[in-house]
Amino acid sequence: MFGEEHEMNTTQLRKLGVPQACLTSAIMGIQSAAKTGSFKGPEAKRLLRTILEAPEQHTADPHFGNFALALVEEKSFIPHEPVAYRTWGTEIDQAAHAQMRQSCQVPVARKAALMPDAHVGYGLPIGGVLACENAVVPYAVGVDIACRMKLSVFDLPVDSMQTQFERFKNALEHGTRFGVGSVHERPQQHAVMDEDWTITRITREHRDRAWKQLGTSGSGNHFVEFGTLTISEPAPDLGLAPGEYVALLSHSGSRGAGAAVCNVYSAIAQSRLPKRYEDLGRLAWLDLDSDAGAEYWAAINLMGEYAAANHEVIHRMVSRLLGAEIVAGVENHHNFAWKEIHDGKELIVHRKGATPAGAGVLGVIPGSMADPAFVVRGKGVAESLSSASHGAGRRMSRTQARNTYTWKSVKNDLAKKGVTVLSAGADEVPYAYKRIEDVMRAQDDLVEIVARFDPKIVKMCDDGSAAED
């Protein structure tokens, strides 16, 4: 009846009507009974059918008790009704929608939304917003935990970016480091390193690495750039009068420490994924009441502080090299999970490549190296879970971009627009991204534009390393 190969066992069991979620306990029962030496194929077949018909009568069986209990649980199981999600924007590929639909099937999911910059990621798509009840999904936060935007405004005239170009170039070249594993020769100082990094084994083991990487910018689409900030209308919450200003904009996250936290706790979540949900894969979740869930929550909040400190150090170093004072600024996370109240209930809101856009909340939404970024003020739209896009969003894969464009032609186009790129990967050419103006129009009900930032001097990692966000 049952062959020696595991695959044959499961095939035969399915034919008998054993549910997918109960296969493992059935096989373990067969193996246990087989050790008695008198358990033959025909007998096994009859017994399994008997248990399938009335599992509650066999929960005390010395060999098949667990199988019977699994069947009882399966009979009482009520499938989760997928939550609905609203989409902003139309230039979103079907693969991203497929990922979003699967995310809405996570049994702890309660609300969801998809932003206009959406594209394929791992698990939850980039641009996806997923609210869960008392649970967190590590891959719905992402690998680069607390990836963040920070804009600082300087007390310098706008024309200084041209008249003192070498001074600005030097500040970018020496104010940070780019690339996977990049570090500062001498670790930078910040109070975040005095926080309790022993809250989890992973944060404890990566503290020294995190300290060496404090003030660095990573790879992929992470950047640090100077540009012109234009404010057309009074914006008292920004603290600046209408006019043009020199500004620094940076995009980076929690570096290697954050990636380690994601990988470890996502693996734990996947190892605990119930059999019936195994197709959810990277959308595995951790209950916040569990030890692993509590550890992960503590770790990502530390990574949030670290990412903010990382940007603060970059801006501090660049401003010192520039010899300028910071007079105003805006910053926000866009790969994170927050405890928020929606429809009167506390939910864990995952924004993976999505900007918090609560009523009156300021944030920064970048375009590409050739296109503007925007300082925005949220409108607190409930259907979007008070969220907006985190950028323009890719319309072309990194591989396709590298195979399609050369930096020589791209640099010429950028030069005509008054943009100097000090370094970047070919996978980050502007043409690989959607038009930021189209994305902003698609979400004008979610945010209002407060100011416009036009990049002038750009620095990114030049090795083309892949990054999820």
C-alpha positions, 0 to 999 in steps of 0.5 A: 500500500505505502511505498518507502518514498515520502513522495509516494506516501503523500500521493497515496494519502491524498487519494484516500482523502487526507487533507494537505494540512494533515499529511505530516501527522498521518505519515508520522502515525504510519511510521510509528505503527509500522515499528510494531511489525504487524502493521500491513498495507491493507490494515493501514488503509482500513484504519485511515479511512475509519479515522477520516470518517470519525477522527474524534473517536481516535484522538487517544490512539497511541499511533494516530492520535495526533493525526486524529486531532489534526483532522478534528482541527481541520474540520472546524477550520473556517477559511479566512476571507481575503480582505479587499484593497483599493489601488491608486494609479494604473501603471501597475503590472499584474505581478504586483497585483497578484502579490497584493491579492496573496497578501490579502489572504494572510489570515491576520490581515484586516485592511490593505491598499496599493500605492501608485508606485507599486511594483513586484517585491518579495511577499508584499509588493513594493508600494503595498500597505497591509494592516494585520491584527496583533501580528507582524509580517517580517517580509511586509516590512522588508529587508531594509527595515526603516528605509528612510528619506531625510531632507535638510535645508541649508543657509546657502544661496542656490547659485553656490551649487554652481559657483562652488561646485567642488566644495559640494562635490567633496561634501558628497564624496567624503560625507558618506560611503556607498555599497554593500558592506561599506563602512567608515574607517573610524566609527561615527558617534551617535547616542543610538549606539548607547541604546540597549542592543542586547534586546535580541541575539541578532541586534547584540551580534550586529551592534559592532557592524552597525556602528561601523556602518553608521553614516553609510548609504548602501547600494541599489536606489539609495542616494545622497544628493544636493538640489534646489528646494522650491516653496511656492506657498507659505508652509509654516509647518515646514518653517520656511518662507516661500523661495528657493533653497539649497537642500540635501536629500538622502535615502537609506536605511538600517544597513546590514543589521536591519537585513539580518533582523529581517532574515532571521525572523522571517525564517522563524515565521516561515518555520512556524507557518501552518501547513495549510498556509505554506503557499504564503511563503514569505508572507509568514507572520509572527504573533506579537504575543509570541516571544519571537514576535515580541523580539522582532517588534523590539528589534525593528523599533531599534532599527528605526532609531538606527536608520534615523541616526544613520541619516542624521550622521550623514547630514551632519558630516555633509554639512560640516564638510560644506561649512553650512548650517541646517535651518529646516528639515523633513524626514520619514520611514517608508519600510516599517510597521506601526501600531495604529488605530483604524476603525476603532481597532489597533492594527499593525500597519505595514508600509513596504515602500509607502509613506505615512500620510496621516492628516497634516503629517509631512513626508518626502516622496522622491522621483529619480535622479533626473526628476523632482522629489516632493515634500508632501503633507498627508490628508489622512485618507482612511482607505489608503490607511493614511499612506501614499507612495514612497517614490516614482516606482520602477517600470523596468527591472534592474537587469533590463535597465542595465541591458538597455542603457549605457551611462554615457548617453544617460549622463549627456541627457542629465547634463542637459537638465543641469544634473551632475551624477558623481556615481551610480549604477546603470540600473538606476537610470531615470528611464527605469522609473515611472514619471513622478508627475504621473504618480503624484497626480494619481494620489492627489487625494492622499497628499498635497505638495508643499515643496519641490526638490530638483536634484543637481548633484547626485551620488549613488553606489556605482556597482549596480548592486540589487536592492529590494527597495 
